[in-house]
Amino acid sequence: MLAIVCPGQGSQTPGFLEPWTEVPGFTDHLRTLSQVADTDLVAHGTTSDAETIKDTAVAQPLIVAAGLATLRVLLDGAPVADRAGVLAGHSVGEITAAAAAGVLSEADAMRFVRERGLGMARAAAATPTGMAAVLGGAEEDVVAALETHGLTPANRNGAGQIVAAGTLEQLAALQETPPAKARVIPLQVAGAFHTEHMAPAVEALRAEAGQLTTQDPTVRLLSNRDGAAVTDGKDFLDRLVSQVAGPVRWDTTMQTMLDLGVTGLIEVCPAGTLVGLAKRGMRGVATVALKTPDDLDKARELIGEHAG
């Protein structure tokens, strides 16, 4: 069984979409998504600098658009359900997955992520906050250390990685006294996502969601609230709203994929992070990170071997 997964914020790097602009039709698709998102995603994916694309209001639409556009190239317009048995996304990548599964139209997905990015950026501006990956150490020791510093385990990514979120002062204290046998690495994000700091963004996003039309997913769609497969489109949209201020459980999402019998996994652009986690947390599963068009042949070979 093949899984297609969609990355979250922090996976973007300057110029990451430049190689894709050589693919016929890609730039036109990206321009269409840009119009809906009311931002120049072509420029942000090719020429904007790291500080610009770190901005939450830019990063989130850019990541979702990149995933949708590269997925269309990969599948050559074929329905995702004809190729993949499972779809999942990490944080904002869940919006990419929702559109790929037919829960939201591409246009509605871009409207939703635009409002999500703007709302979370406003919430982040209220207090200087951030996130840091804690790598290694015993899980109970890491969680205890976060509690000591008033931090939230915002992302439980499995494979020995928990992402801490909170104020910059709390994160600095954690770096000074890391948990035993663990490293603390600051992440290039502009706020403490998936924590109580994002609560102001939830109500505005709930109002936006009320204007959207949903369909039930055409392929098994996993929620990283708890790793469960969600069969109702409205339920999935409700989860997208509430999880802005709730933790991401990628560890349970990976376990669900294993339980379902996933044997191959493709991560759409900007790829690399989720494949890295899968190599450690889903051992034996074949993976491809779709970073550039040079990876298309490998990804299509994986589809041929594991789809169905």
Secondary structure in CASP SS format (residue, H / E / C, confidence):
PFRMAT SS
TARGET T0000
AUTHOR 0000-0000-0000
METHOD secondary structure of the structure
MODEL  1
M C 1.00
L E 1.00
A E 1.00
I E 1.00
V E 1.00
C E 1.00
P C 1.00
G C 1.00
Q C 1.00
G C 1.00
S C 1.00
Q C 1.00
T C 1.00
P C 1.00
G C 1.00
F C 1.00
L C 1.00
E H 1.00
P H 1.00
W H 1.00
T H 1.00
E H 1.00
V C 1.00
P C 1.00
G C 1.00
F H 1.00
T H 1.00
D H 1.00
H H 1.00
L H 1.00
R H 1.00
T H 1.00
L H 1.00
S H 1.00
Q H 1.00
V H 1.00
A H 1.00
D C 1.00
T C 1.00
D C 1.00
L H 1.00
V H 1.00
A H 1.00
H H 1.00
G H 1.00
T H 1.00
T C 1.00
S C 1.00
D C 1.00
A H 1.00
E H 1.00
T H 1.00
I H 1.00
K H 1.00
D C 1.00
T H 1.00
A H 1.00
V H 1.00
A H 1.00
Q H 1.00
P H 1.00
L H 1.00
I H 1.00
V H 1.00
A H 1.00
A H 1.00
G H 1.00
L H 1.00
A H 1.00
T H 1.00
L H 1.00
R H 1.00
V H 1.00
L H 1.00
L H 1.00
D C 1.00
G C 1.00
A C 1.00
P C 1.00
V H 1.00
A H 1.00
D H 1.00
R C 1.00
A C 1.00
G C 1.00
V E 1.00
L E 1.00
A E 1.00
G E 1.00
H C 1.00
S C 1.00
V C 1.00
G H 1.00
E H 1.00
I H 1.00
T H 1.00
A H 1.00
A H 1.00
A H 1.00
A H 1.00
A C 1.00
G C 1.00
V C 1.00
L C 1.00
S C 1.00
E H 1.00
A H 1.00
D H 1.00
A H 1.00
M H 1.00
R H 1.00
F H 1.00
V H 1.00
R H 1.00
E H 1.00
R H 1.00
G H 1.00
L H 1.00
G H 1.00
M H 1.00
A H 1.00
R H 1.00
A H 1.00
A H 1.00
A H 1.00
A H 1.00
T C 1.00
P C 1.00
T E 1.00
G E 1.00
M E 1.00
A E 1.00
A E 1.00
V E 1.00
L E 1.00
G E 1.00
G C 1.00
A C 1.00
E H 1.00
E H 1.00
D H 1.00
V H 1.00
V H 1.00
A H 1.00
A H 1.00
L H 1.00
E H 1.00
T H 1.00
H C 1.00
G C 1.00
L C 1.00
T E 1.00
P E 1.00
A E 1.00
N E 1.00
R E 1.00
N E 1.00
G E 1.00
A C 1.00
G C 1.00
Q E 1.00
I E 1.00
V E 1.00
A E 1.00
A E 1.00
G E 1.00
T E 1.00
L H 1.00
E H 1.00
Q H 1.00
L H 1.00
A H 1.00
A H 1.00
L H 1.00
Q H 1.00
E H 1.00
T C 1.00
P C 1.00
P C 1.00
A C 1.00
K C 1.00
A E 1.00
R E 1.00
V E 1.00
I E 1.00
P E 1.00
L C 1.00
Q C 1.00
V C 1.00
A C 1.00
G C 1.00
A C 1.00
F C 1.00
H C 1.00
T C 1.00
E H 1.00
H H 1.00
M H 1.00
A H 1.00
P H 1.00
A H 1.00
V H 1.00
E H 1.00
A H 1.00
L H 1.00
R H 1.00
A H 1.00
E H 1.00
A H 1.00
G C 1.00
Q C 1.00
L C 1.00
T C 1.00
T C 1.00
Q C 1.00
D C 1.00
P C 1.00
T C 1.00
V C 1.00
R E 1.00
L E 1.00
L E 1.00
S C 1.00
N C 1.00
R C 1.00
D C 1.00
G C 1.00
A C 1.00
A E 1.00
V E 1.00
T C 1.00
D C 1.00
G H 1.00
K H 1.00
D H 1.00
F H 1.00
L H 1.00
D H 1.00
R H 1.00
L H 1.00
V H 1.00
S H 1.00
Q H 1.00
V H 1.00
A H 1.00
G C 1.00
P C 1.00
V E 1.00
R E 1.00
W H 1.00
D H 1.00
T H 1.00
T H 1.00
M H 1.00
Q H 1.00
T H 1.00
M H 1.00
L H 1.00
D H 1.00
L H 1.00
G C 1.00
V C 1.00
T C 1.00
G E 1.00
L E 1.00
I E 1.00
E E 1.00
V C 1.00
C C 1.00
P C 1.00
A C 1.00
G C 1.00
T H 1.00
L H 1.00
V H 1.00
G H 1.00
L H 1.00
A H 1.00
K H 1.00
R H 1.00
G H 1.00
M C 1.00
R C 1.00
G C 1.00
V C 1.00
A E 1.00
T E 1.00
V E 1.00
A E 1.00
L C 1.00
K C 1.00
T C 1.00
P H 1.00
D H 1.00
D H 1.00
L H 1.00
D H 1.00
K H 1.00
A H 1.00
R H 1.00
E H 1.00
L H 1.00
I H 1.00
G H 1.00
E H 1.00
H H 1.00
A C 1.00
G C 1.00
END
